[in-house]
Amino acid sequence: MTFLLCGFSVISALVLIFTHLDTNTNHYQGKWLSKAAGVVLLLGLASMQLIHYDFLANQGNMVNSRFYVFLLFIVSPAFYFFIRDVLRVENSYQPIQLLHLLPALISLLIPSSTAQLFAFVFGTGYVLWLAYSIYSLRAQRSRFKLELLALFAIGLLAILVLIIGVLMPLISDYVFYTSYACLLGLSFVVIIFTLLRFPDITQEVAEAAEAAYATSTLNNLDSEALVLKLRQLLEVEKLYVEDGLSLASLAEKMGISNHQLSELINTRFKKSFSQLLREYRITEAKRLLIDEPNASVLSIGLSTGFTSQSNFYTAFKEITGMAPGNYRKTQKKHH
């Protein structure tokens, strides 16, 4: 099982780099620092899992190398810079934040055995920051209950990794690296499942963070006129059928900022941009399922803006409580 989780971690890391981070339709569009940090994080974790595999399968000694110690130190700040834009509204970076990288450099100057323990102590601050950031979004939990549960699962795994690190001097190397490799592997399982189940989670969490922290950006705007314009774009021009439609591209068409559009949707529709988009798409899909009985379910999903069959099925069941095919059969009986 441990070896399978190591292999899954490496493959997942590469898939995430070339899919989730490389797309132009998610929250990381145009945010080079977040993307770079994400690449460093994923490559770092994949490299650690390869080293764990080498130790457990071949009794390799890379776990005692300076490179492994450096990886232990670099993944924490990489995670911070990667996820910061999602969990916090302020997006400006200051030179002083480069101090996050200082422990990784210092680690190259101290004994490896001491550095490994210090790395987990160092990671404590980032685990606490993650836990506090997720807890701070509790007021928004009604908007994305299951997504928040997935974040809590990731946070719990981070805490378990920390506990294993603290116990390192008290347990054998084999038990420690087996446990560590399994926890990292399970983290990738949770992440992949979360992104498949909630492909828009980064955007939705970012919008929740804006609602929790940001001050109003609509004070000098005509909100009523903006709502009418938004309805025009979605209900008449049906922009939601564009599979690449993002908060940024829609905001540009409306002549307002991303934050302003996000706040407008949050305050006037009581939901996130992603939720609003899904509802419009599902409403159109429901109509097409009845009006075009010969069209396949997949073609209808793609024609309404969904990028894959799994995303369409998940969203349809979330909103209607049933699969698209079952909905079509049910409606036929009523007619």
Summary of the structure (lengths in Angstrom):
residues: 335
radius of gyration: 22.7
end to end distance: 51.8
largest distance: 75.9
contacts: 1019
relative contact order: 0.09
helix: 78%
strand: 0%
